[in-house]
Structures are given as C-alpha cells and as structure tokens.
C-alpha cells in the first residue's frame, strides 16, 4: 500500500495535465431540484435567530420529543439543481470539458433552474425533475426526495424517449460514461446490459464510472447482482465505483468488515472488497482522506486538507467524482487522480462553487503548501 504525501506531489505534472485536459463525458440519468433549508433553534429578542448547527443536535431534539410533537422554523437557504448528473456535470463543465447530461430536467421544457448548467453542458431531458427537500447543517445534510418518477423509470421508457439513433450519436465519442445513482434506479442492471450489448461495441469508452449513493435503500442481494453484471462488463471496459464514508460503512458490513477509524485499515479493506467484487477500481473518499484500490496500481491513500467550517456540503461528493472523472481522461497515476479529486471537492466546500482549471491548479498548490 502506498500512503502518499502531498509534499512529494509533482505540481508541474498536475498543472500541465489540467491545462491540456480534453475528452468527452456522458452522464445520466437523474435530475433533482434541491430546496435547501436550515433549522432554527431559537429566535432572539431582536428578531434574529440561532440555527441548529450540527446534525446530532437535530437528532437529539427529535429523540427527546419522541412521544410528542415538535415544530421548528425553517429558513430557506437556496433553491438549486442537484443530483448526480447536475452536480457532477457542473464540476466537469466548469473545467470546460465537453459534457452531455441525460436526465430529468423537464418534460415540456427544461426548468429554468437548469439554465445556467446549459451554458456549460449539453442537456438532454427525458422527464420531470425530482424535488428534494434538504435540511443542511455545517457537518452534513438530511435529504428527503420524492422519487416516484425516477424509481419507475425503465430502460424501455428511456429508449422510447431518447431513441436508438440519438443515443448512438451521444455515446459515439464518449471517453467516460457514468450512470447514477444506482440506489434510485431499480432498472440499473438492465440499463447497463443494454448499453454494453448494443452500444459499447465499436466505440467503447475508456472507462465506466459509478456512484451508487444510498446503498441501504436497496437490498444486499440487489447490490451483489449488480456487481455480477459490472464484473462481466469490467472484462471489456474498466469500471470504477466511488463511495463516500457512509456508503462504505454499509458496503464493508456486507463483507464482514467494520469501517475503521484507521485510514490504513480502510485502505486494506478496500483492497479486500475490490478483489471480491472484481471491478477495476474501488474508491472511498472522506473529509479526511481518499483511498483507492486499483487492479493494476494496488492501493493508494492520500490525505485530504480537512475543512473545519465548510460553506456548503451538498454536492461535495459529486464534485469529488467530477474531479476524479476529469483525472481519468489521461494517464495520471492513482495518487495524482486522487489529488485532483480531493482538490476539486476541497475548493468547492470552501467557496460554494466548483473550480475552473486555474482555480483547481491554485487549490492543488495551496493544499500541498498546507500539508507539506
């Protein structure tokens, strides 16, 4: 296992890579409108308010009121787009990478909330977006989406809307294809088998990338079935799976592994599980570090510059994924791919927007200076 340090990172290699970054990405198939709220604890005499800062504080409040009701005022923080395609696409679009997003952005017309995303990415809509109510705290968020339309969306529905020829054209020059979130797509396995058998023949992408999101929403048997599908695909096209620490806790438990407080032990368990599921890469990213097990490169562990006071947390994982996907378009080493992904998400949570190329380069230099 390699436990790399930022002090040894070759900034010149990463800067040259980012400045010359090129490739085409296709992301699908979701679409969310996030209505983000903060929870008020008390109102003060001057009509200001004190927010509930931490998720545990809110959880304790709920537990303490378990035999009665509770009423807490909500303060609207923002209304924005969200979900895998929009958040990850935003990260890639801000790096000026040609990115096509296939998702649910509006049946009759694309909802105006997505209009600024259209300036950076090509949007192809196949339905109405899911509305998600989010309670945001400084250390995390509670997301409550209504998923009816997305959960009932099948491959037949998708193909009848987008059409075989249009889908062929979209995928023709794609370097990386990514489909998310698995947890919201009961028909995920069918999507992947159809794409592999009927679209990934003469022009195969160089990599498939996945984020499963809330694994616990679906059964252990379902995820094992999906791994069997992806393992077969992995023989043709390398497959990467990305997990945050909460998703990793659940996946590790399926293989009788406890998610350790030790990053080195997490790295070893990541390698153990990747060997079982048979994918090319398994990535685990946390606020403190990122680790990756690769079939060809072994295990790599890289520290993250932990942020004590994030400005935003919603979309942080998607931004990490966007950075990692961008880093997979060339021939970077594992630690360099993790460095770009870490820098992308660290910049985002501190500045509330995803970095452009120069901002990403500057963030890499800043992190190296801090952690060296």
Secondary structure as GFF3:
##gff-version 3
##sequence-region A 1 372
A	DSSP	beta_strand	2	4	.	.	.	ID=ss1
A	DSSP	three_ten_helix	6	8	.	.	.	ID=ss2
A	DSSP	alpha_helix	11	19	.	.	.	ID=ss3
A	DSSP	beta_strand	24	28	.	.	.	ID=ss4
A	DSSP	beta_strand	32	43	.	.	.	ID=ss5
A	DSSP	beta_strand	49	51	.	.	.	ID=ss6
A	DSSP	alpha_helix	55	64	.	.	.	ID=ss7
A	DSSP	beta_strand	74	82	.	.	.	ID=ss8
A	DSSP	alpha_helix	84	93	.	.	.	ID=ss9
A	DSSP	beta_strand	98	103	.	.	.	ID=ss10
A	DSSP	three_ten_helix	112	114	.	.	.	ID=ss11
A	DSSP	alpha_helix	115	118	.	.	.	ID=ss12
A	DSSP	beta_strand	122	125	.	.	.	ID=ss13
A	DSSP	beta_strand	130	137	.	.	.	ID=ss14
A	DSSP	beta_strand	140	145	.	.	.	ID=ss15
A	DSSP	alpha_helix	148	151	.	.	.	ID=ss16
A	DSSP	alpha_helix	155	162	.	.	.	ID=ss17
A	DSSP	alpha_helix	164	171	.	.	.	ID=ss18
A	DSSP	beta_strand	176	179	.	.	.	ID=ss19
A	DSSP	three_ten_helix	182	184	.	.	.	ID=ss20
A	DSSP	alpha_helix	188	198	.	.	.	ID=ss21
A	DSSP	beta_strand	207	211	.	.	.	ID=ss22
A	DSSP	three_ten_helix	215	217	.	.	.	ID=ss23
A	DSSP	alpha_helix	220	234	.	.	.	ID=ss24
A	DSSP	beta_strand	239	244	.	.	.	ID=ss25
A	DSSP	alpha_helix	245	254	.	.	.	ID=ss26
A	DSSP	alpha_helix	263	277	.	.	.	ID=ss27
A	DSSP	beta_strand	281	285	.	.	.	ID=ss28
A	DSSP	beta_strand	289	294	.	.	.	ID=ss29
A	DSSP	beta_strand	298	303	.	.	.	ID=ss30
A	DSSP	alpha_helix	316	327	.	.	.	ID=ss31
A	DSSP	alpha_helix	334	351	.	.	.	ID=ss32
A	DSSP	alpha_helix	357	371	.	.	.	ID=ss33
###
